[in-house]
């Protein structure tokens, strides 16, 4: 490997690292020589990228397929109001290059999946997983295990944070636990509400992503003891932190006693398959109307009942004047539904209302129940753009 | 009495309690007792075969009960049980 050198400007920039005895110029050289892949530029990716760039990691890969949205800005401190609508990787590179021109960036404006993950991840030394969904969590984990890469992990939900360093190589050559040792399978879809339905405290990914950046730097430099074989849990509501011991699962399909998985799999299927044992009809067809049809009904003065199955605090943000009956109370309010009229059920994105329509189809004799496809979000996008998309 | 810590994502199914103290001889008994006090937790902790869901880990102190006798692990006065569910953030 060619010798790593620093310019006068770099020595000045990194001087607060260089004067830490345990870190010094040797640690800084390791950072400059390192290639880190940050998957996701969201709430976790923002502090991760800012701190890794500021710290002087030599090459940072950035993966994201999304564009910046207004609702990102409450926690994704990498972006400004002017970035709304721009591809996230482009906006990120611009911001980060301004922060530290000595860092090289490799952009992947794409959806990480089973056909590109091995190729992309193989080009990097360490991966930091700041994604927001279970299929990508398992994809990143499995690719890191198959390619022998360390996976620095953090995850958030509302007030809950988790962090760990997966697949860490200890001095004796053994590999530490990975994500599948902790959670062999994801929860069935629909059991846990997503952040979009459940919310996330804006500063929480800032805290957890900063911890992730700290672990990435420790893994690269060898300074301190990484969070390998341990799970850090943070309850931001009560300010409680706990550390649990992680152990290897003999049944892990990648690294257990009888490994059965030698390559990446279809992660959308893997994560959706968990639901089939619960309800074979989960993806059943229900009657739907589009927001344009609903608008038509309203314009023509058609008689129908509009039921909003979101939570009261969501109803307060924006509503279409429907009757509020939260999803989990719908069966108690069957008598409020008028069997003589058409009934339209709506929620934020159309998912919860879909479940409610299916439930009513199965458990009541009501006939003309329709799901509002795309929910109030679709209405705010297509019919009344003055309404907020939350 | 033993204490079960409820993680933040599940508190809405446990009347917003951060922890529940109860009497139980084993981990299985503790979780059963918890779900009888807060029935809304049941679908989040048990699968359709009444087994603890695979995306939920139970820790006795710092140790995964999987490394002990699983849900048959015996409990003693003052033990602390933590429920750790998988969370992914953002989208499902």
Contacts between the chains, C-beta under 8 A, distances in Angstrom:
chain1	res1	chain2	res2	distance
A	42	B	89	7.4
A	42	B	90	6.4
A	43	B	89	7.2
A	44	B	89	7.3
A	131	B	88	7.4
A	131	B	89	7.4
A	131	B	90	7.5
A	132	B	88	6.4
A	132	B	89	4.2
A	132	B	90	2.3
A	132	B	91	5.4
A	133	B	88	5.4
A	133	B	89	7.6
A	133	B	90	5.9
A	133	B	91	4.7
A	133	B	92	6.3
A	134	B	86	7.3
A	134	B	88	4.7
A	134	B	92	7.1
A	137	B	88	5.6
A	155	B	86	7.9
A	155	B	87	5.1
A	155	B	88	6.0
A	155	B	89	5.6
A	156	B	87	6.8
A	156	B	89	4.9
A	157	B	8	7.6
A	157	B	9	5.2
A	157	B	87	3.8
A	157	B	88	7.5
A	157	B	89	6.1
A	158	B	8	5.8
A	158	B	9	6.1
A	159	B	8	4.2
A	160	B	7	5.8
A	160	B	8	4.3
A	160	B	9	5.5
A	160	B	87	5.8
A	162	B	84	7.6
A	162	B	87	6.4
A	182	B	57	6.6
A	182	B	86	7.7
A	183	B	54	7.0
A	183	B	55	4.9
A	183	B	57	7.3
A	183	B	86	4.2
A	184	B	54	4.7
A	184	B	55	7.9
A	185	B	54	4.5
A	185	B	55	6.1
A	186	B	55	5.6
A	186	B	86	6.1
A	186	B	88	7.4
A	187	B	53	6.8
A	187	B	55	4.4
A	187	B	85	7.1
A	187	B	86	6.0
A	189	B	92	5.5
A	190	B	92	7.5
A	191	B	43	7.1
A	191	B	44	6.5
A	192	B	9	6.8
A	192	B	44	7.9
A	192	B	85	7.1
A	192	B	86	7.8
A	192	B	87	7.1
A	192	B	88	7.9
A	192	B	92	7.3
A	193	B	92	7.9
A	194	B	90	6.3
A	194	B	91	5.1
A	194	B	92	4.3
A	195	B	89	5.4
A	195	B	90	4.6
A	195	B	91	7.2
A	196	B	90	6.9
A	196	B	91	6.3
A	198	B	9	7.5
A	200	B	89	6.8
A	205	B	89	7.5
A	231	B	84	7.0
A	233	B	7	7.6
A	233	B	82	7.7
A	233	B	84	6.5
A	235	B	7	7.3
A	235	B	8	5.5
A	235	B	18	7.8
A	236	B	8	7.6
A	237	B	8	5.6
A	237	B	18	7.9
A	238	B	18	5.7
A	242	B	62	7.9
A	242	B	82	6.6
A	243	B	62	6.8
A	244	B	57	7.8
A	244	B	59	4.9
A	244	B	62	5.4
A	244	B	63	7.8
A	244	B	64	7.0
A	244	B	82	7.1
A	244	B	84	6.8
A	245	B	62	5.2
A	245	B	63	5.9
A	245	B	64	6.8
A	245	B	67	7.9
A	246	B	64	7.5
A	247	B	64	5.9
A	247	B	66	7.2
A	247	B	67	5.4
A	249	B	66	7.4
A	277	B	47	7.5
A	277	B	48	6.3
A	278	B	47	7.6
A	278	B	48	5.9
